[in-house]
Amino acid sequence: MPRGRKRQFDRQEVVERAAEIFWEQGYAATGITELVEHLGIGRQSLYNTYGDKRSLYLEALRFYFDGRVRLAREIFDRPGPRLERLGELLVAIVEADTACGHPGCLLGNTLAEFGARDPGIEETVGLYLDRFRGLMQDLLEEAQRLGELAEEASPADLARSLLVMSQGLLLLNQNQRLRDSGVGEAVLHTATAMMRPDRSGGS
């Protein structure tokens, strides 16, 4: 029985390139013709391999989110004070997205474009946010056991707050004037301060 012709492209590389153009232009603004030209594959190859544009977008989202989770785990596995690792993560995700040269972050852009209109995309985003928040909560619970975090603090509430802060930083990072104003440093300082135990001895 004759074998089918081997695909002449790397699936993961195509997904990464798809994430780039969706990140830069958005889903609706990226047409199929422009997409396949950017990816360097044929239209039929796209349909045969990924299904359709929406399916490819979902795969690109998962690729982007998996990268964020890997970054968090790599930073959290480093030795040293746990709360310092959280600060490093906030800096790292801003620097990573800035280095890509695209506006905002793919997560924020997706939320702005789709909201809750697409259940599949909403579920994909929700699963990632749960994973990312869960990683931060685990680290905060460890910090609390080590005495780095006040006993009365809620790791769950702090993880939710840090999730909002991280996304806010990425949103503000789109504006050069805000970047130059030091708002990112101020947010990081506030986030670190609110997590530390009260050493003042006050009531």
N, C-alpha and C positions, 0 to 999 in steps of 0.2 A: 504494500500500500504506500503510495507516495507521501512523503512528509510535506507538511505545509511550509511555506516560505518563512524563514526566520525573521522576526522583527528586527529592523535596522536602527532601533533607538533604545535608550535606557529609560525604563519606565519612571524610575525615581528622579532622574535628571529632568525629564519632561514635567513632572509634577512640580519640581522646584522652580522651573522656568514659568510654569503657569501661575504659581504663587506670586512671582515677581510682577507679572503684568496685571493680575487681578488686584494686587496690592497697590500698584501705581495708578490704575485707571478705574477700578471698581468693576463689579460684575456686569451691570447693565451696559456700561460704556464699552465693554470689550466684545466685539463681534466675532463670530466664528472664523471669518476669513482672516481677520487680524490675528486672532489667537493661533491658528494653525501656522501662519507665517512666522510668528514669534517663536513658536515651539519647534519649527522646522520639521513637522510631520504632516502627512496628508490628512485631509478631512475624514476620509474613511477609516484611517488608522486611529484617529481620535475616537470615533464612534465605536470601532471594534474593541478598543482597549479600555476606554474609560466610560463608555455609554453615551454621554452627551455633555454639554457645557456645564450644566449644574452638577453632574456627578464628578466632573473634573474639579470643579470649584470646591466641593466637599472634600475631595482628596487633598487638594492644595491647603485647605484649612487645617486638616488633620496633620499634614506635614509641618506646617508652621507651628501648630500647638505642640506637637511632639518635640520640636526643637526647643521650645520654651521650657517644657518639662525636663528635658535632658539638661538644659542649662541650670535649672534650679537644683536638680539632684547633684550635679557636679560641684556646684558651689556649696551646697549643704553638707557634702561629704568631706569638705576640707576641715582640718583640725582648727581648734581655736574657739573663742567665745561664739556661742550660737547667735546672739543678737547681731554681732558683726557680720555674720554670714547673710543675714536678712538685708542689711544695708548694702552689702556687695551685690546681692541679687537685684535690688532696685536700680542700682547704678548700671549693672551689666545689661539689663533688658533695654534701658534707654539707649545705652551706647550701641547695642547690637542693632536696634531699629534705626538709629541715626546713621550708622555706617552703611545701611542698605540704600540710603538716599531716597526712600519713598515717603510720602506724606503719612503722618500718624503711624498706626500699627494696623496690621491686617484684621485683628480682632475688633478694634474700635471702628474701623471702616465698615466691617461687616455688620456690626450692631447698628451703625448709622444708616446703612443702606437697606437692611432687611427688617430690623426690629424683630417683631414676632410674626411677620407675615409668612414665613416659610418654616413650618414645623421641623423639617429635617435639619435645616441650618441652625435653628434655635436649639435643637437638641444637641448638635455637635458642639456648639459654643458652650452650652450649659455643662456638658460633660467635662470639657476642658477646664472651665472655671472651677468646677468642683475638685478636679485633680490638683490644680494649682493652689487653691485655697487649702486643700487638705495637706499638701506638702508644707506650707507655711505653718499651719496649725500644729503639725507634728513637731516641727522645729521649735516652735514657741513652747510647747509642752515640755520638750527636753530642756529648754532654757529655764523654765520654771523649776524643774526638778533640780537643776544645778544652782539655783539661787540667783540667776541672772535676771529673772523676771519676777516682779512682785507677786506674792502668794495670792493676793486678792484679784489679780488681773485675770481676765478671761481670754485664754488662747484662741478660742473660737471667734470671739468678737474682734480681737486684734487682727486675726487672719483676714476676716471680712474687710476690716478697715484698710489693711495693707493692700488688699486686692483692688479696692477702689482707688487708693493712692497711686498704685502702679499704673493703672489705666489713665488716671488723671495726668500723671507725669508725661505719658506718651502722647496724650492729646495736646497738652500745652507745648510739648516739644516741637510741634509743627510750626510754631511761631518764633521766628528768629529773635524778635524783640524780647519775648518772654524768656527764651533760652539765655539771652545775654543779661537779663535782669537778676539772675541767680535764684529764680523761683524753685528750680529743681533742688538746689542745695538746701534751701529753706524747708522744703517738704521732707527731705531726707533727715535733716536735723530734728524736725518736729516728730517724725516717726520714731527715731531712735530715742528721743527724750521721753516720749509717752510710754515706752516699753520698759524703761529701767526702774528698778525698785527705788522707793523714796529713801534716800540716805540722810535726809535732814533730821530725822528723829522726831518730827512734829507729829501731832495727832491727826 
